C-alpha cells in the first residue's frame, strides 16, 4: 500500500514537472527533445496504472482532442501558413498535455498541491544556481542550433550578467532559458504561498527568487500580489504601513528599471523597450489586416507580414532583427489565430478551475507574464486553457448527461 502511494506521488510530481520543462525551460529549446518522449512514457505509465476509467473524463479527453485538432487544422487551411511542421509540434503538445490532464483528472490529483511542491524545488534550485554563478563555475554548452548557455552539471544555468560596481553577477534564471521565465513561475509560486497555503517562509523564498531575476514584469507582478495580500489581510493599520514602507524600495526599482529601459529605447534601436514597442505595433497591424484567421503559426509567414509594416524609422534595425520572432504570447495569439479565436482561448484560460478563489489574480499574473514571454501555446499554460474549456463543457452540457 505504501509503495503504491509513493509511486502515485512520484508520477504526480513528474507529470507536473514535465509540463513545466516543456514550457520555457532549457530542455524545450529544440522542436523535439527527449523531454517529450519521457513525458509520453510517464503519462502512459500513469494511465496504465489506473485500472478504472471514468466515462465522463474519457469523453472530455476525446472531445477536447478532437475539437482542438479541428480548430488548429482549420487555422492551417485558412491562414497564410504553408508549412505544417509548427502545427505538427502543436498537435503533439496538445495530445501530450490532454493525456496529462486526463491522468490527473482520473486520479483526482490535487493539481495546486503538487504544483506548489514542484515549484518550491525549482525555486530552491534557482537560488543555489544564483549563488554558484557568482563564482562562474561550469561551462558553456549549446542546447540548440542557436542557443548556448552556461551550466553547472546540467542542473544550474546562467547567462545574463549585470554589474554592482566592479562585481559581475548573473540574473537568476533557474532551469529556464531566461530570467523572465523564472520570474513567471516564481510569481505563481508566490500566489500559492500567499493566497492558498499561507506560508510566510515560502513567500519569502518566492520574493527573493523574483528579485534575483531583475525582471521588471516579474517585480511589477510581485507588487500587485503584495497589494492584494494587504487588502485581504487582517493586519492593523500600523503593520500595513510598515509593509508598504518596506515595499517602496521594490517599487522604486521597478519604476527606475522601466524608465531606464524607456530611455535606452529612445536612444538605442535594439533595446528591449524598443523591440517590445516594435512587437506591439507590428502585431496590431498584422491582426487587423488578418482579423478572421490570422496568419498562422509559421515564423516565415509572420516575418513576411511584419515586414509590410516597417516604418522608415524602423529601417535602422530591420537588418538586425530580420529573423526575430514575437516575444509577446498574447499578441502572437491574435496574429496567429485571429481576433475571435484569440479571445476564445483567453476566455478559456480565465475560466480555469484550478485557482477558483484566486481566478482574477491568477489571470492578471498570467496575462502580464505571457505578454512578455512566448510560451502561451506550451503545455503548462495550455493545460489551464484545457481545464477552462472542460469546465465550460462540464457546466453547460456533461453534468446533464453523465
C-alpha positions as CSV (number, residue, x, y, z in Angstrom):
1,X,0.0,0.0,0.0
2,X,2.8,2.4,1.0
3,X,4.7,1.6,-2.2
4,X,1.7,2.3,-4.3
5,X,1.3,5.7,-2.6
6,X,4.9,6.5,-3.3
7,X,4.6,5.5,-6.9
8,X,1.4,7.7,-7.2
9,X,3.2,10.6,-5.6
10,X,6.2,10.2,-7.9
11,X,4.0,10.1,-11.0
12,X,2.1,13.2,-9.9
13,X,5.3,15.2,-9.2
14,X,6.8,14.1,-12.5
15,X,3.8,14.9,-14.7
16,X,3.7,18.5,-13.3
17,X,7.5,18.8,-13.8
18,X,7.1,17.6,-17.4
19,X,4.5,20.4,-18.0
20,X,7.0,23.0,-16.7
21,X,10.0,21.5,-18.5
22,X,8.2,21.8,-21.8
23,X,7.1,25.4,-21.2
24,X,10.1,27.6,-21.2
25,X,12.9,25.5,-19.8
26,X,16.3,24.9,-21.5
27,X,15.1,21.4,-22.1
28,X,12.4,22.6,-24.5
29,X,14.7,24.6,-26.9
30,X,14.6,22.2,-29.8
31,X,11.4,21.3,-31.6
32,X,11.6,17.7,-30.3
33,X,13.6,16.8,-27.2
34,X,13.9,13.7,-25.0
35,X,11.7,15.6,-22.6
36,X,8.7,15.0,-24.9
37,X,9.4,11.3,-25.1
38,X,9.9,11.0,-21.3
39,X,6.6,12.8,-20.8
40,X,4.8,10.4,-23.1
41,X,6.3,7.4,-21.3
42,X,5.4,8.7,-17.8
43,X,1.9,9.7,-18.7
44,X,1.4,6.3,-20.4
45,X,2.5,4.5,-17.2
46,X,0.2,6.7,-15.1
47,X,-2.8,5.8,-17.3
48,X,-1.9,2.1,-17.3
49,X,-1.7,2.1,-13.5
50,X,-5.2,3.5,-13.4
51,X,-7.3,0.4,-13.8
52,X,-10.8,2.1,-13.6
53,X,-11.7,4.7,-16.1
54,X,-14.4,7.4,-15.8
55,X,-16.6,7.6,-18.9
56,X,-17.1,11.3,-18.4
57,X,-13.3,12.0,-18.2
58,X,-12.7,9.8,-21.3
59,X,-15.3,11.7,-23.2
60,X,-13.8,15.1,-22.2
61,X,-10.4,13.9,-23.4
62,X,-11.7,12.7,-26.7
63,X,-13.9,15.7,-27.3
64,X,-11.2,18.2,-26.3
65,X,-8.6,16.5,-28.5
66,X,-10.9,16.3,-31.5
67,X,-12.1,19.9,-31.2
68,X,-8.7,21.5,-30.8
69,X,-7.3,19.3,-33.5
70,X,-10.0,20.5,-35.9
71,X,-9.5,24.1,-34.9
72,X,-5.7,24.0,-35.4
73,X,-6.1,22.3,-38.8
74,X,-8.8,24.8,-39.7
75,X,-6.4,27.6,-38.9
76,X,-3.7,25.9,-41.0
77,X,-6.0,25.6,-44.0
78,X,-7.5,29.1,-44.0
79,X,-4.5,31.1,-42.7
80,X,-1.4,32.1,-44.7
81,X,0.8,29.4,-43.2
82,X,2.1,26.8,-45.7
83,X,4.5,24.7,-43.5
84,X,2.8,22.0,-41.4
85,X,5.8,21.4,-39.1
86,X,4.8,24.0,-36.5
87,X,1.2,22.6,-36.4
88,X,2.6,19.1,-36.0
89,X,4.5,20.2,-32.9
90,X,1.5,22.0,-31.5
91,X,-0.8,18.9,-32.2
92,X,1.7,16.6,-30.4
93,X,1.9,19.0,-27.5
94,X,-1.9,19.2,-27.4
95,X,-2.1,15.4,-27.3
96,X,0.6,15.1,-24.5
97,X,-1.0,17.9,-22.4
98,X,-4.5,16.4,-22.7
99,X,-3.2,13.0,-21.7
100,X,-1.6,14.5,-18.6
101,X,-4.9,16.4,-17.8
102,X,-6.7,13.1,-18.3
103,X,-4.3,11.2,-16.0
104,X,-4.6,13.9,-13.3
105,X,-8.4,14.0,-13.5
106,X,-8.8,10.3,-13.4
107,X,-6.8,10.0,-10.3
108,X,-8.3,13.2,-8.8
109,X,-4.9,14.7,-8.2
110,X,-4.7,18.0,-6.2
111,X,-3.0,20.0,-9.0
112,X,-2.3,23.0,-6.8
113,X,-0.6,20.9,-4.1
114,X,1.8,19.1,-6.5
115,X,2.5,22.3,-8.5
116,X,3.4,24.0,-5.2
117,X,5.8,21.2,-4.2
118,X,7.5,21.1,-7.7
119,X,7.8,24.9,-7.9
120,X,9.4,25.0,-4.4
121,X,12.1,22.6,-5.5
122,X,12.7,24.7,-8.7
123,X,12.9,27.9,-6.6
124,X,15.5,26.5,-4.2
125,X,17.5,25.2,-7.2
126,X,17.4,28.6,-8.8
127,X,18.8,30.3,-5.7
128,X,21.6,27.7,-5.4
129,X,22.4,28.3,-9.1
130,X,22.4,32.1,-8.5
131,X,24.9,31.7,-5.7
132,X,27.1,29.3,-7.7
133,X,27.1,31.6,-10.7
134,X,28.9,34.3,-8.7
135,X,32.0,32.0,-8.9
136,X,31.3,31.3,-12.6
137,X,31.5,27.6,-12.1
138,X,30.6,25.2,-15.0
139,X,31.0,25.6,-18.7
140,X,29.2,27.0,-21.8
141,X,27.1,24.4,-23.8
142,X,25.0,24.5,-26.9
143,X,21.4,23.5,-26.2
144,X,20.1,24.1,-29.7
145,X,21.1,25.4,-33.1
146,X,21.5,29.0,-31.9
147,X,21.2,28.7,-28.2
148,X,24.1,28.4,-25.8
149,X,24.2,28.9,-22.0
150,X,26.5,28.4,-19.0
151,X,25.6,25.4,-17.0
152,X,26.8,23.6,-13.8
153,X,26.3,19.9,-14.1
154,X,23.3,20.5,-16.3
155,X,21.3,21.4,-13.2
156,X,22.0,25.1,-12.8
157,X,22.0,27.6,-15.6
158,X,23.0,31.3,-16.0
159,X,23.8,33.6,-18.9
160,X,22.7,37.3,-18.5
161,X,25.2,39.3,-16.4
162,X,24.9,42.6,-14.6
163,X,27.3,44.6,-12.5
164,X,27.2,46.0,-9.0
165,X,30.3,48.2,-9.0
166,X,33.2,46.0,-10.0
167,X,31.3,42.8,-9.1
168,X,29.8,40.9,-12.0
169,X,26.7,38.8,-11.2
170,X,24.3,36.9,-13.2
171,X,20.5,37.2,-13.3
172,X,18.9,34.2,-11.7
173,X,17.1,32.0,-14.3
174,X,16.9,28.5,-12.8
175,X,16.3,25.9,-15.4
176,X,14.7,28.3,-17.8
177,X,16.0,29.8,-21.0
178,X,15.9,33.3,-19.5
179,X,15.4,35.1,-16.2
180,X,12.0,36.5,-17.1
181,X,10.6,32.9,-17.2
182,X,11.8,32.1,-13.8
183,X,10.0,35.3,-12.6
184,X,6.8,34.0,-14.2
185,X,6.9,30.7,-12.3
186,X,8.1,32.4,-9.1
187,X,5.1,34.7,-9.2
188,X,2.8,31.6,-9.5
189,X,4.7,30.1,-6.5
190,X,4.1,33.3,-4.6
191,X,0.4,33.2,-5.4
192,X,0.3,29.7,-4.0
193,X,2.3,30.6,-0.9
194,X,0.4,33.8,-0.1
195,X,-3.2,33.0,-1.0
196,X,-3.5,29.3,-1.0
197,X,-1.2,27.8,1.6
198,X,-0.4,30.9,3.6
199,X,3.3,30.1,4.0
200,X,5.5,33.0,5.1
201,X,8.7,31.1,4.6
202,X,7.8,30.1,1.0
203,X,6.5,33.6,0.3
204,X,9.9,35.0,1.3
205,X,11.6,32.3,-0.9
206,X,9.4,33.4,-3.9
207,X,10.1,37.1,-3.3
208,X,13.9,36.5,-3.2
209,X,13.7,34.5,-6.4
210,X,11.7,37.2,-8.2
211,X,14.0,39.9,-7.1
212,X,17.1,37.9,-8.2
213,X,15.8,37.7,-11.8
214,X,15.8,41.6,-12.1
215,X,12.7,41.1,-14.3
216,X,10.7,44.3,-14.5
217,X,7.5,42.5,-15.3
218,X,8.2,39.9,-12.5
219,X,8.7,42.6,-9.9
220,X,5.7,44.5,-11.1
221,X,3.5,41.4,-10.6
222,X,5.2,40.9,-7.2
223,X,4.0,44.4,-6.2
224,X,0.4,43.6,-7.4
225,X,0.3,40.5,-5.3
226,X,1.6,42.3,-2.2
227,X,-1.1,44.9,-2.8
228,X,-3.9,42.3,-3.0
229,X,-2.5,40.5,0.0
230,X,-2.5,43.7,2.2
231,X,-6.1,44.3,1.1
232,X,-7.4,41.0,2.2
233,X,-5.2,40.6,5.3
234,X,-6.4,41.4,8.8
235,X,-3.2,43.3,9.7
236,X,-3.7,46.5,11.7
237,X,-3.0,49.9,10.0
238,X,0.4,50.2,11.6
239,X,1.6,46.9,10.3
240,X,0.3,47.6,6.8
241,X,2.1,51.0,6.8
242,X,5.3,49.3,7.8
243,X,4.9,46.7,5.0
244,X,4.1,49.5,2.5
245,X,7.3,51.3,3.5
246,X,9.3,48.1,3.0
247,X,7.8,47.8,-0.5
248,X,8.9,51.3,-1.5
249,X,12.4,50.2,-2.5
250,X,11.0,47.4,-4.7
251,X,8.6,49.9,-6.3
252,X,11.4,52.3,-6.9
253,X,13.4,49.5,-8.5
254,X,10.6,48.7,-11.0
255,X,10.0,52.4,-11.9
256,X,13.7,53.0,-12.3
257,X,14.1,49.9,-14.4
258,X,11.2,50.9,-16.7
259,X,12.4,54.5,-17.1
260,X,15.9,53.3,-17.8
261,X,14.7,50.9,-20.5
262,X,12.5,53.6,-22.0
263,X,15.4,56.0,-22.1
264,X,17.6,53.3,-23.7
265,X,14.8,52.7,-26.2
266,X,14.8,56.3,-27.2
267,X,18.5,56.3,-28.0
268,X,19.2,52.7,-28.9
269,X,17.5,50.9,-31.7
270,X,18.0,47.4,-30.3
271,X,17.0,48.0,-26.6
272,X,14.4,45.7,-25.0
273,X,12.0,48.6,-24.8
274,X,12.4,49.5,-28.5
275,X,11.9,45.9,-29.6
276,X,8.8,45.4,-27.5
277,X,7.3,48.6,-28.8
278,X,8.0,47.3,-32.4
279,X,6.4,44.0,-31.5
280,X,3.2,45.8,-30.3
281,X,3.0,48.0,-33.4
282,X,3.6,45.2,-36.0
283,X,1.3,42.7,-34.2
284,X,-1.6,45.2,-34.1
285,X,-1.2,45.9,-37.8
286,X,-1.0,42.2,-38.7
287,X,-4.0,41.3,-36.5
288,X,-6.3,44.0,-38.1
289,X,-5.1,43.0,-41.6
290,X,-5.9,39.4,-40.9
291,X,-8.7,39.5,-38.4
292,X,-10.6,36.2,-39.2
293,X,-7.9,33.5,-39.2
294,X,-4.7,35.3,-38.5
295,X,-1.6,34.4,-40.4
296,X,-0.9,31.0,-38.8
297,X,2.0,29.7,-36.8
298,X,4.8,29.7,-39.4
299,X,7.5,32.2,-38.5
300,X,8.4,32.8,-42.1
301,X,4.9,34.0,-42.9
302,X,4.9,36.2,-39.8
303,X,8.2,37.8,-40.9
304,X,6.8,38.5,-44.4
305,X,3.7,40.1,-42.9
306,X,5.6,42.0,-40.3
307,X,8.0,43.5,-42.9
308,X,5.0,45.1,-44.7
309,X,4.5,47.4,-41.8
310,X,8.1,48.6,-41.3
311,X,8.2,52.4,-40.9
312,X,11.1,54.5,-42.2
313,X,12.3,54.8,-38.5
314,X,12.4,51.1,-38.2
315,X,14.6,50.5,-41.2
316,X,17.5,51.2,-39.0
317,X,17.0,48.0,-37.1
318,X,15.4,45.9,-39.9
319,X,18.6,44.1,-41.0
320,X,19.4,43.3,-37.3
321,X,16.1,41.8,-36.4
322,X,15.1,40.3,-39.7
323,X,14.7,36.8,-38.3
324,X,13.4,37.8,-34.8
325,X,10.0,36.4,-33.8
326,X,7.5,38.0,-31.4
327,X,8.1,37.6,-27.7
328,X,4.6,38.6,-26.7
329,X,2.4,35.5,-26.4
330,X,-0.9,37.5,-26.3
331,X,-0.1,39.4,-29.4
332,X,1.2,36.3,-31.1
333,X,-2.1,34.6,-30.3
334,X,-4.1,37.2,-32.2
335,X,-1.6,37.4,-35.1
336,X,-1.6,33.6,-35.4
337,X,-5.3,32.7,-34.9
338,X,-7.3,35.9,-35.5
339,X,-9.3,38.0,-33.1
340,X,-12.3,35.7,-32.5
341,X,-10.3,32.5,-31.7
342,X,-7.7,34.6,-29.8
343,X,-10.4,35.9,-27.3
344,X,-12.0,32.4,-27.0
345,X,-8.6,30.9,-25.9
346,X,-8.1,33.8,-23.4
347,X,-11.6,33.2,-22.0
348,X,-10.8,29.5,-21.6
349,X,-7.6,30.5,-19.7
350,X,-9.7,32.8,-17.5
351,X,-12.2,30.0,-16.7
352,X,-9.6,27.5,-15.4
353,X,-10.9,25.8,-12.3
354,X,-7.5,25.2,-10.5
355,X,-7.3,28.7,-8.9
356,X,-11.0,29.3,-8.4
357,X,-10.9,31.7,-5.5
358,X,-7.8,33.4,-7.0
359,X,-9.1,33.3,-10.6
360,X,-8.9,37.0,-11.3
361,X,-5.5,37.4,-9.7
362,X,-4.1,34.3,-11.5
363,X,-5.4,35.6,-14.8
364,X,-3.7,39.0,-14.3
365,X,-0.4,37.3,-13.4
366,X,-0.7,35.0,-16.4
367,X,-1.8,37.8,-18.8
368,X,1.1,40.1,-17.9
369,X,3.6,37.2,-17.9
370,X,2.5,35.9,-21.3
371,X,2.7,39.5,-22.7
372,X,6.5,39.3,-22.1
373,X,7.3,35.6,-22.9
374,X,6.4,33.5,-26.0
375,X,5.0,30.5,-24.0
376,X,1.2,30.6,-24.2
377,X,0.9,27.6,-26.5
378,X,3.3,25.4,-24.4
379,X,1.9,22.5,-22.3
380,X,1.9,24.2,-18.9
381,X,-0.2,27.2,-19.9
382,X,-2.3,25.3,-22.4
383,X,-3.1,22.9,-19.5
384,X,-5.0,25.8,-17.9
385,X,-6.8,26.5,-21.2
386,X,-7.9,22.9,-21.3
387,X,-9.0,23.0,-17.7
388,X,-11.1,26.1,-18.5
389,X,-12.6,24.5,-21.7
390,X,-13.5,21.3,-19.8
391,X,-15.1,23.3,-17.0
392,X,-17.3,25.2,-19.5
393,X,-18.3,21.9,-21.2
394,X,-19.0,20.3,-17.8
395,X,-21.2,23.0,-16.5
396,X,-23.2,23.5,-19.7
397,X,-23.5,20.0,-21.1
398,X,-22.0,17.0,-19.4
399,X,-23.4,17.5,-16.0
400,X,-26.9,17.0,-17.6
401,X,-25.8,13.8,-19.4
402,X,-23.4,11.9,-17.0
